[in-house]
Amino acid sequence: MLLCLHPDRQAALEVTARHCRKEAEQYGQCVAANPSSWQQDCHQLKLEMAKCTSSHPIVQKIRHDCAEPFAAFEQCLKLNQTSVVNCTEHVQKFLLCADQVKLAT
């Protein structure tokens, strides 16, 4: 499935890729390698990636403005660790919220 990204979301992903590439790659590899236990096995890597990205203003604003849909998405992932496809609706709500976030210019 090909996703078309909103420019602000694309910018947030680029910030992660540019400034936190090592952390993002390690976390992604861990999740892929541990499909049924990634929540526990990759927790430390998730924290490291979050710590790295949290310093960027657009990421901070998305986390603040979209805290509720993101929390619902995370809760869904915890409840559906072996079938994350069940959380598609949750991630779409979060991404719709993130699309609305803009930095004051």
PyMOL CGO cylinders between C-alpha atoms (Angstrom):
from pymol import cmd
from pymol.cgo import CYLINDER

trace = [
    CYLINDER, 0.00, 0.00, 0.00, 1.37, 3.39, -1.01, 0.3, 1, 1, 1, 1, 1, 1,
    CYLINDER, 1.37, 3.39, -1.01, 0.65, 6.31, 1.30, 0.3, 1, 1, 1, 1, 1, 1,
    CYLINDER, 0.65, 6.31, 1.30, 0.54, 9.92, 0.18, 0.3, 1, 1, 1, 1, 1, 1,
    CYLINDER, 0.54, 9.92, 0.18, 1.88, 12.02, 3.01, 0.3, 1, 1, 1, 1, 1, 1,
    CYLINDER, 1.88, 12.02, 3.01, 0.74, 15.49, 3.98, 0.3, 1, 1, 1, 1, 1, 1,
    CYLINDER, 0.74, 15.49, 3.98, 3.68, 17.94, 3.87, 0.3, 1, 1, 1, 1, 1, 1,
    CYLINDER, 3.68, 17.94, 3.87, 3.70, 18.46, 7.66, 0.3, 1, 1, 1, 1, 1, 1,
    CYLINDER, 3.70, 18.46, 7.66, 3.69, 14.72, 8.35, 0.3, 1, 1, 1, 1, 1, 1,
    CYLINDER, 3.69, 14.72, 8.35, 6.35, 14.29, 5.69, 0.3, 1, 1, 1, 1, 1, 1,
    CYLINDER, 6.35, 14.29, 5.69, 8.38, 16.97, 7.48, 0.3, 1, 1, 1, 1, 1, 1,
    CYLINDER, 8.38, 16.97, 7.48, 8.03, 15.14, 10.80, 0.3, 1, 1, 1, 1, 1, 1,
    CYLINDER, 8.03, 15.14, 10.80, 9.16, 11.89, 9.17, 0.3, 1, 1, 1, 1, 1, 1,
    CYLINDER, 9.16, 11.89, 9.17, 12.08, 13.70, 7.57, 0.3, 1, 1, 1, 1, 1, 1,
    CYLINDER, 12.08, 13.70, 7.57, 13.09, 15.11, 10.97, 0.3, 1, 1, 1, 1, 1, 1,
    CYLINDER, 13.09, 15.11, 10.97, 13.08, 11.58, 12.36, 0.3, 1, 1, 1, 1, 1, 1,
    CYLINDER, 13.08, 11.58, 12.36, 15.02, 10.24, 9.38, 0.3, 1, 1, 1, 1, 1, 1,
    CYLINDER, 15.02, 10.24, 9.38, 17.54, 13.08, 9.44, 0.3, 1, 1, 1, 1, 1, 1,
    CYLINDER, 17.54, 13.08, 9.44, 18.14, 13.39, 13.17, 0.3, 1, 1, 1, 1, 1, 1,
    CYLINDER, 18.14, 13.39, 13.17, 17.15, 9.98, 14.52, 0.3, 1, 1, 1, 1, 1, 1,
    CYLINDER, 17.15, 9.98, 14.52, 17.90, 7.55, 11.68, 0.3, 1, 1, 1, 1, 1, 1,
    CYLINDER, 17.90, 7.55, 11.68, 19.88, 5.11, 13.82, 0.3, 1, 1, 1, 1, 1, 1,
    CYLINDER, 19.88, 5.11, 13.82, 17.16, 4.96, 16.49, 0.3, 1, 1, 1, 1, 1, 1,
    CYLINDER, 17.16, 4.96, 16.49, 14.33, 4.65, 13.96, 0.3, 1, 1, 1, 1, 1, 1,
    CYLINDER, 14.33, 4.65, 13.96, 16.09, 1.87, 12.04, 0.3, 1, 1, 1, 1, 1, 1,
    CYLINDER, 16.09, 1.87, 12.04, 16.91, -0.10, 15.19, 0.3, 1, 1, 1, 1, 1, 1,
    CYLINDER, 16.91, -0.10, 15.19, 13.33, 0.17, 16.45, 0.3, 1, 1, 1, 1, 1, 1,
    CYLINDER, 13.33, 0.17, 16.45, 11.87, -0.80, 13.06, 0.3, 1, 1, 1, 1, 1, 1,
    CYLINDER, 11.87, -0.80, 13.06, 14.19, -3.81, 12.78, 0.3, 1, 1, 1, 1, 1, 1,
    CYLINDER, 14.19, -3.81, 12.78, 13.29, -4.91, 16.31, 0.3, 1, 1, 1, 1, 1, 1,
    CYLINDER, 13.29, -4.91, 16.31, 9.53, -4.66, 15.63, 0.3, 1, 1, 1, 1, 1, 1,
    CYLINDER, 9.53, -4.66, 15.63, 9.90, -6.61, 12.38, 0.3, 1, 1, 1, 1, 1, 1,
    CYLINDER, 9.90, -6.61, 12.38, 12.01, -9.30, 14.06, 0.3, 1, 1, 1, 1, 1, 1,
    CYLINDER, 12.01, -9.30, 14.06, 9.62, -9.73, 17.01, 0.3, 1, 1, 1, 1, 1, 1,
    CYLINDER, 9.62, -9.73, 17.01, 6.06, -9.73, 15.60, 0.3, 1, 1, 1, 1, 1, 1,
    CYLINDER, 6.06, -9.73, 15.60, 4.44, -11.25, 18.68, 0.3, 1, 1, 1, 1, 1, 1,
    CYLINDER, 4.44, -11.25, 18.68, 6.57, -9.70, 21.43, 0.3, 1, 1, 1, 1, 1, 1,
    CYLINDER, 6.57, -9.70, 21.43, 7.77, -6.37, 19.99, 0.3, 1, 1, 1, 1, 1, 1,
    CYLINDER, 7.77, -6.37, 19.99, 5.89, -4.38, 22.64, 0.3, 1, 1, 1, 1, 1, 1,
    CYLINDER, 5.89, -4.38, 22.64, 8.17, -5.78, 25.35, 0.3, 1, 1, 1, 1, 1, 1,
    CYLINDER, 8.17, -5.78, 25.35, 11.29, -6.60, 23.34, 0.3, 1, 1, 1, 1, 1, 1,
    CYLINDER, 11.29, -6.60, 23.34, 11.55, -3.21, 21.64, 0.3, 1, 1, 1, 1, 1, 1,
    CYLINDER, 11.55, -3.21, 21.64, 10.40, -0.94, 24.46, 0.3, 1, 1, 1, 1, 1, 1,
    CYLINDER, 10.40, -0.94, 24.46, 13.85, 0.49, 25.21, 0.3, 1, 1, 1, 1, 1, 1,
    CYLINDER, 13.85, 0.49, 25.21, 14.47, 1.22, 21.52, 0.3, 1, 1, 1, 1, 1, 1,
    CYLINDER, 14.47, 1.22, 21.52, 11.06, 2.91, 21.31, 0.3, 1, 1, 1, 1, 1, 1,
    CYLINDER, 11.06, 2.91, 21.31, 12.03, 5.14, 24.25, 0.3, 1, 1, 1, 1, 1, 1,
    CYLINDER, 12.03, 5.14, 24.25, 15.35, 6.03, 22.62, 0.3, 1, 1, 1, 1, 1, 1,
    CYLINDER, 15.35, 6.03, 22.62, 13.65, 6.97, 19.35, 0.3, 1, 1, 1, 1, 1, 1,
    CYLINDER, 13.65, 6.97, 19.35, 10.99, 8.99, 21.20, 0.3, 1, 1, 1, 1, 1, 1,
    CYLINDER, 10.99, 8.99, 21.20, 13.66, 10.81, 23.20, 0.3, 1, 1, 1, 1, 1, 1,
    CYLINDER, 13.66, 10.81, 23.20, 15.52, 11.66, 20.00, 0.3, 1, 1, 1, 1, 1, 1,
    CYLINDER, 15.52, 11.66, 20.00, 12.49, 12.95, 18.10, 0.3, 1, 1, 1, 1, 1, 1,
    CYLINDER, 12.49, 12.95, 18.10, 10.81, 14.72, 21.00, 0.3, 1, 1, 1, 1, 1, 1,
    CYLINDER, 10.81, 14.72, 21.00, 13.16, 17.69, 20.82, 0.3, 1, 1, 1, 1, 1, 1,
    CYLINDER, 13.16, 17.69, 20.82, 11.86, 18.84, 17.41, 0.3, 1, 1, 1, 1, 1, 1,
    CYLINDER, 11.86, 18.84, 17.41, 9.07, 21.50, 17.49, 0.3, 1, 1, 1, 1, 1, 1,
    CYLINDER, 9.07, 21.50, 17.49, 6.73, 19.84, 14.95, 0.3, 1, 1, 1, 1, 1, 1,
    CYLINDER, 6.73, 19.84, 14.95, 6.96, 16.52, 16.80, 0.3, 1, 1, 1, 1, 1, 1,
    CYLINDER, 6.96, 16.52, 16.80, 6.28, 18.24, 20.13, 0.3, 1, 1, 1, 1, 1, 1,
    CYLINDER, 6.28, 18.24, 20.13, 3.23, 19.98, 18.66, 0.3, 1, 1, 1, 1, 1, 1,
    CYLINDER, 3.23, 19.98, 18.66, 1.83, 16.76, 17.16, 0.3, 1, 1, 1, 1, 1, 1,
    CYLINDER, 1.83, 16.76, 17.16, 2.35, 14.95, 20.46, 0.3, 1, 1, 1, 1, 1, 1,
    CYLINDER, 2.35, 14.95, 20.46, 0.52, 17.72, 22.30, 0.3, 1, 1, 1, 1, 1, 1,
    CYLINDER, 0.52, 17.72, 22.30, -2.30, 18.32, 19.84, 0.3, 1, 1, 1, 1, 1, 1,
    CYLINDER, -2.30, 18.32, 19.84, -2.90, 14.63, 19.03, 0.3, 1, 1, 1, 1, 1, 1,
    CYLINDER, -2.90, 14.63, 19.03, -2.26, 13.06, 22.42, 0.3, 1, 1, 1, 1, 1, 1,
    CYLINDER, -2.26, 13.06, 22.42, -5.74, 11.52, 22.66, 0.3, 1, 1, 1, 1, 1, 1,
    CYLINDER, -5.74, 11.52, 22.66, -5.82, 9.71, 19.27, 0.3, 1, 1, 1, 1, 1, 1,
    CYLINDER, -5.82, 9.71, 19.27, -2.21, 8.61, 19.75, 0.3, 1, 1, 1, 1, 1, 1,
    CYLINDER, -2.21, 8.61, 19.75, -3.00, 7.16, 23.19, 0.3, 1, 1, 1, 1, 1, 1,
    CYLINDER, -3.00, 7.16, 23.19, -5.97, 5.30, 21.68, 0.3, 1, 1, 1, 1, 1, 1,
    CYLINDER, -5.97, 5.30, 21.68, -3.69, 3.93, 18.94, 0.3, 1, 1, 1, 1, 1, 1,
    CYLINDER, -3.69, 3.93, 18.94, -1.07, 2.79, 21.48, 0.3, 1, 1, 1, 1, 1, 1,
    CYLINDER, -1.07, 2.79, 21.48, -3.78, 1.14, 23.58, 0.3, 1, 1, 1, 1, 1, 1,
    CYLINDER, -3.78, 1.14, 23.58, -5.06, -0.67, 20.49, 0.3, 1, 1, 1, 1, 1, 1,
    CYLINDER, -5.06, -0.67, 20.49, -1.55, -1.92, 19.75, 0.3, 1, 1, 1, 1, 1, 1,
    CYLINDER, -1.55, -1.92, 19.75, -1.22, -3.26, 23.30, 0.3, 1, 1, 1, 1, 1, 1,
    CYLINDER, -1.22, -3.26, 23.30, -4.53, -5.10, 22.99, 0.3, 1, 1, 1, 1, 1, 1,
    CYLINDER, -4.53, -5.10, 22.99, -3.77, -6.45, 19.48, 0.3, 1, 1, 1, 1, 1, 1,
    CYLINDER, -3.77, -6.45, 19.48, -0.06, -7.26, 19.61, 0.3, 1, 1, 1, 1, 1, 1,
    CYLINDER, -0.06, -7.26, 19.61, -0.39, -10.24, 17.28, 0.3, 1, 1, 1, 1, 1, 1,
    CYLINDER, -0.39, -10.24, 17.28, -2.83, -8.59, 14.86, 0.3, 1, 1, 1, 1, 1, 1,
    CYLINDER, -2.83, -8.59, 14.86, -1.92, -4.92, 14.58, 0.3, 1, 1, 1, 1, 1, 1,
    CYLINDER, -1.92, -4.92, 14.58, -4.06, -4.66, 11.43, 0.3, 1, 1, 1, 1, 1, 1,
    CYLINDER, -4.06, -4.66, 11.43, -6.97, -4.30, 13.87, 0.3, 1, 1, 1, 1, 1, 1,
    CYLINDER, -6.97, -4.30, 13.87, -5.63, -0.83, 14.69, 0.3, 1, 1, 1, 1, 1, 1,
    CYLINDER, -5.63, -0.83, 14.69, -5.89, 0.63, 11.19, 0.3, 1, 1, 1, 1, 1, 1,
    CYLINDER, -5.89, 0.63, 11.19, -8.79, 2.88, 12.16, 0.3, 1, 1, 1, 1, 1, 1,
    CYLINDER, -8.79, 2.88, 12.16, -6.86, 4.18, 15.20, 0.3, 1, 1, 1, 1, 1, 1,
    CYLINDER, -6.86, 4.18, 15.20, -3.77, 5.02, 13.19, 0.3, 1, 1, 1, 1, 1, 1,
    CYLINDER, -3.77, 5.02, 13.19, -5.89, 6.76, 10.55, 0.3, 1, 1, 1, 1, 1, 1,
    CYLINDER, -5.89, 6.76, 10.55, -7.48, 8.97, 13.24, 0.3, 1, 1, 1, 1, 1, 1,
    CYLINDER, -7.48, 8.97, 13.24, -4.05, 9.84, 14.59, 0.3, 1, 1, 1, 1, 1, 1,
    CYLINDER, -4.05, 9.84, 14.59, -2.70, 10.62, 11.12, 0.3, 1, 1, 1, 1, 1, 1,
    CYLINDER, -2.70, 10.62, 11.12, -5.74, 12.79, 10.35, 0.3, 1, 1, 1, 1, 1, 1,
    CYLINDER, -5.74, 12.79, 10.35, -5.02, 14.72, 13.52, 0.3, 1, 1, 1, 1, 1, 1,
    CYLINDER, -5.02, 14.72, 13.52, -1.33, 15.03, 12.66, 0.3, 1, 1, 1, 1, 1, 1,
    CYLINDER, -1.33, 15.03, 12.66, -2.29, 16.37, 9.24, 0.3, 1, 1, 1, 1, 1, 1,
    CYLINDER, -2.29, 16.37, 9.24, -3.99, 19.30, 10.95, 0.3, 1, 1, 1, 1, 1, 1,
    CYLINDER, -3.99, 19.30, 10.95, -0.96, 20.28, 13.04, 0.3, 1, 1, 1, 1, 1, 1,
    CYLINDER, -0.96, 20.28, 13.04, 1.00, 23.26, 11.83, 0.3, 1, 1, 1, 1, 1, 1,
    CYLINDER, 1.00, 23.26, 11.83, 3.86, 25.20, 13.32, 0.3, 1, 1, 1, 1, 1, 1,
    CYLINDER, 3.86, 25.20, 13.32, 3.20, 28.89, 13.82, 0.3, 1, 1, 1, 1, 1, 1,
    CYLINDER, 3.20, 28.89, 13.82, 5.22, 30.77, 11.23, 0.3, 1, 1, 1, 1, 1, 1,
]
cmd.load_cgo(trace, "trace")
